[in-house]
Amino acid sequence: MHLYIVRHAEPDYENDTLTAAGELEAQALAQYLQAQGVDYIYSSPMGRALKTMSYTSELLGIEPRIENWLRELTDLWIENSPWGYIGVFDIPGEVIRNGNSFPTHESWHQLNYYQDVQAKERVEEIRKSSDRFLLRHGYERMDGRYSCNNPSQDKIVVFCHRAIGLTWLGHLLDIPISLMWSGFWMPPSSVTTVVLEQRSDRWATPRCIGFGDTSHIFKHDLTLKAKDIHNDCFVK
C-alpha cells in the first residue's frame, strides 16, 4: 500500500482557505497525484485542506472521505513563551536537543511546554486514530509492525496539515514526536510518500520513500512558499 500524506497548499489562515498562489499549487498538485493512480482520497475537515483536496477530487472523479482526526493541532498552542504565542510543535530544536540525551518515546513529552497542553495525550489520540485507519485498509498494528490481515496495492492520498502530518509520520516510523516536530518541515502542498513494505507473508512496516516532494511546484514554474519556517533556512 502507498500512503501519500499531503500538506494543504499555501494557506490563508485567517479565512481557513487558500491564497491565490495556493490555488495554483493545488491545481499543480492534482495533476501530480493523477499520475500516481490514486484509489482513495481522505481529508481533514478544515477549510484549507478541503480546498486543496477539491482540485484532486474533481480531476480524479473520486469522492473524498472526511476524517476528523486529521484536523490541525490547534489545541497545542501556548501563550507567554520566550517565542510568543506558538504551537508546541514549533519549539526550537535547540531546546528539544538541550541535554545529555536525545528525547525517546518514553521521555519526549516531559518538556514543560508539552505538559502544559497535554501534548502526550493528544498524540496518543492520533496514534490510536492512525491504527484504526490502517486497520480499515487491512493492516493491524502490533507493537512497531503491522500484521497483513488484508494487504493491498491501494494508493491512498490524505490531505492534512503540517503538525498533524509530522505527528502521524512519527508514529508510523517510530520516531520520537519532538524530534519529528523540530527536525522536519513539510512545505505547503508537499507530498510525503510512505509504503507499507511487506517482506514476509505476515508483516509489513512503514518505509518513507519520499519526504516533502514539491516537484509539481517547479514543473509549473511556481514559487515554493517558505510558510511558517525561518526564511534563512533557504538559500537566496
N, C-alpha and C positions, 0 to 999 in steps of 0.2 A: 504494500500500500504506500502511496505517496501522499504526503500531507503538505500543503502549501499554506504557510502562515503569512498572511498579508497585512501589513500595517496600512491604515487608511491613507489616502493621498493628502496633499498639503491642506491643513485644516483652517477653517475659520472657527476658532474655538468659541468665540462669543455667541455665534449663532448655531453652533454644532452642525456645521455643514462644511463644504469645501470652498476654497478660494477659486477664482477663475483659473489660476495656474493649476490648482489641484484637480479641477475637472479635466484639464488636458492630460494630466498624469493618469487619471483614472481611465480615460479613453485608450491611452497607450498601453496601460496595464491589461485592459480587457483583450486587446489583440495578442499580447504576450500569452495570456492564460488560455486563449482559444487554441493556440498552437500546442498546448500541453495535453489536450484531450481530457478536460475535467469532467468528472462524473457527478459530483455533489458540490453544492455551494452552501456554506454556512456564514452567518454574520452576527456580530454584536448588534444589539438593538439601538445603539446610539447613532445619531444622525450622520455624522461624518463617515462612519463605517458603512452605513446603509447606502449613502450616496455613492461612495466608492464602489461598493458591490453592485449597484444598479446597472452600471455600464457593462460589467461582465455578464450579469444575469440576462440582460436583454440581448446581448450579442450571441450568447450561447443557447438561449432559449431554455434555461434551467431555472426552475422555481427554487428560490432560496429558502433556507430554514433558519429561523432566528433562535439564537442561544443566549439567554440572559447572562450566563456565567462569563461570557466574553466581553462584558462591559469593561470600560477602563477603570482603573483603581482609584476612583475619585475620593474614596473614603480614607486613603492613606496619605493625606496631606497634613502638614504640621505648620503651626504659626510660631513666631518668635524664636526661630532657629538662627544660627550665625549666618545663614544664607537667605534669610527672609522666609516668606511663605513658599513652601517647597514640598513636593512629593518625596516620601522617604526613599523612593526608588531613584531619586536624583542626588542623594547624599554623595559627596565627592569620594572617589576611590581612595584618596589619601587618608580618609577617616576609616573606611572599611578595612584597609590593609595595615592600619597602625597597630603594632603589637608584635609579639614574638611568633605568633602562629596565624595562619590564614583561617577565615571562617570555615566551619564544617557544617554538615547537615544538622548536627546537634547544637551548634553554637551560634549560627549566623544571626538569629533573632535576638540575641542578648544585648545588642546595642540599644541604649535607652530610647533613641528616636523611634526604633521599631516597636518597642514595648508600649510607647505612648499611644500608638494607634492600633495595637493588637495585630501587627503585621503577620505574626506566626499563624494566628487563627484564620486570617484572611487567605493566606497562601494555602493553608490546609484545605479550605473550601475549594480552591481552584484545583488542587491535586485530585480531590475526590470527583469533581466535575469532569476533569480530563479522563480519569479512569472510566467513568460511566460512559463518556462519549466514545472512547475507543472500544469499550465492550460492545456497544451497539454495532460497531463495524467489525466485530469478530475477534478482538484482541483483549485478553483479560490480564491485567497487571498482577504479577505475583512477585513481590519484592521489587527488584530492578528489571525483571524480564517480563515479557508478555507471552502468555500462552496462546497459541494459534488455534482458537476454537473454530474459527471460520475464516481463514486467511483469504485475502483477495488482492487483486491488482487495481483496486479503485484509486482514483485520483481525486482528492478532496481539497478544496480551497476554502480557507477560513479567513474572513475579513474581521480584523480586530484592531488593537491599539498597541502602542509601544510597550507599556509596562506589563499589561496582561500577556502580550506576546512573549516577552522575555521571561516572565514568570512561568508560563507554560513550557517554554523551551527548556528552562532549568529543570523542571520536573521530568520532562521526557528524557533528558540527557543525564540526569542525576548530578547536576552542578549546583553547589550551594547558591541560594537565590540572591544573596547580597553581592556575590561575585558576578552573577549574570547582570544584575541591575547596574553595577558600577563599571563593568568591563566590556559591555556590548551596547551598541546603539543601532536601532532599526530606523533607517531613513523613511520618510513618507513614501508611500506606495511600493515599498520594497517587498520582495518575496523571499521567504526563508523556506527551504525545502528539507523535509525530514522523511526518510523512508523507514518503514518497519522491515528491517533486514532479517530475513529468515535463512539461517544456515544449518538448520536441522528441521526435522519434521514437526517438532513440538514448539520451539521457542522462536520469538522474534525480539530484536532490540532496536530501539530508535537510533538512527545514524543521520546526522545533519550533513547533507551533501551540497548545500549552498546556503550562505547566510547573507541576508540583506541585499539581494540582487536588484539592481536598478538599471539593468541594461536597456530596458524599454524606454527609460528616460532619454538616454543618449541616442538611441536609434531614431527617436522622433525629434531630435535637436532641441530637447527641453533642458531646463537647468535643474540640477539637483538642489533641493532646498535644505539648508542646514537648520532644520527646525529643532528647537529645544536641545541644542548642543552648542558648546562654545565654538565660535567661528574660527578660533585659532587652531582647531583640530584639522582644518582643511588648508592645504597648500594653495596660496593665491596664484 
